[in-house]
Amino acid sequence: MVADNPRGDEARTILRVLGGEAVWPPPVWVMRQAGRYLPEYLATRAEAGSFTKLCYTPALATEVTLQPIRRYGFDGAILFSDILVVPDALGAEFRLDAGEGPRLRPVTNRAELDALAPGLPLERLAPVLDAVRRIRAALPAETTLLGFCGAPWTVAAYMVAGRGTPEQRPALDAAERDPGFMRALIDLLVRSSVDYLCAQIEAGADAVQIFESHGGALPDQLVEPLSLGPIAAIVAGVRTRHPGARIIVFPRGRADRLADYAATGASCIGIDQHTDLARAVAALPPGVASQGNLDPEVLLAGGEALDRAVDAVLDAARGRPHVFNLGHGIIKETPVENVARMIARVRAA
Ligand code: CP3
């Protein structure tokens, strides 16, 4: 099979699920699977010195991407990078200092927006794309490589505030005060995301995920213009250049609009842990896959509570295309053996 198909697509179970096939047991990966719960990540991170150095040094980004694959044999590897490398490349100066969240130079009005690059300078992301090529070359044929970007609203929320904020108030205020500015910022991010995701696919990413982590902060009337519309534009833009592209959309906190997110053209919808999975999948068209939903707190806790929670996800997803995953990123205090227990239980399904 692999001989006839050098890209190994047939062997990549996540890709098959994203194509609408109900592969069973479902393939598994974990959001933030390369991260601070892994001792080997902490060691490489200490060696690198800074988080951005880790992101922009191809050999190091490759190493940390592969660490969870070596340890657990996940069915998917996600590129080690960050959604904030896009604003960084545009000129907003991303950094992550010890003990603090991410920081950017705030972009709060038209003049500050005009000081950024007018489109994504892809050459500034060359090290990330180099990492994608190295990772694909190093991965087992059956492992799906996922690229990603942040959805425009989520990235804009960090750009306007210059940091993470609990309710995305600065960006919501900007959208109200100066809708033209917000539209222009979102438009820049749509164009940049299309170029970035296409470049990742060209470098070897098998599929890509769009993280709308702060979708839940949007009032109803802003979901269409600031989230659904821009995501649909990215999906369409990527498919213009790569018609078969498999795209996962993760609209965290938007259980109320899952069918609308599916209508953006997504191949798969990520489901957070606050959403009833059975109800969520009933809202999706049959060909659109689902992903996620296991509560990261239950993975942290482990034991029989974890077993029951894994079974509940499996029961709700049985018979349909589903990628086993968490409802959000893994918590850094999670014991490594809990992850092994989860994977073993999924694979025994
Ligand atoms: O999932 C993976 O393993 C791939 C790598 C990845 C990271 N960030 C690495 C990272 C991915 C896919 C992201 C996406 C990302 N980054 C999102 C969307 C997903 C989500 O969590 O909702 C967001 C909102 C960001 C922005 C960001 N980057 C934040 C809020 C932080 C601080 C988080 C924290 O827990 O302190 C980061 C830094 C970051 N990105 C870390 C990692 C492993 C921690 C870095 C460290 O301290 O070593």
Boltz pocket constraint, residues with backbone or C-beta under 6 A from the ligand:
constraints:
  - pocket:
      binder: B
      contacts: [[A, 30], [A, 31], [A, 32], [A, 33], [A, 34], [A, 35], [A, 36], [A, 45], [A, 51], [A, 78], [A, 79], [A, 80], [A, 81], [A, 82], [A, 83], [A, 84], [A, 96], [A, 100], [A, 101], [A, 102], [A, 148], [A, 150], [A, 164], [A, 211], [A, 213], [A, 329]]
      max_distance: 6.0
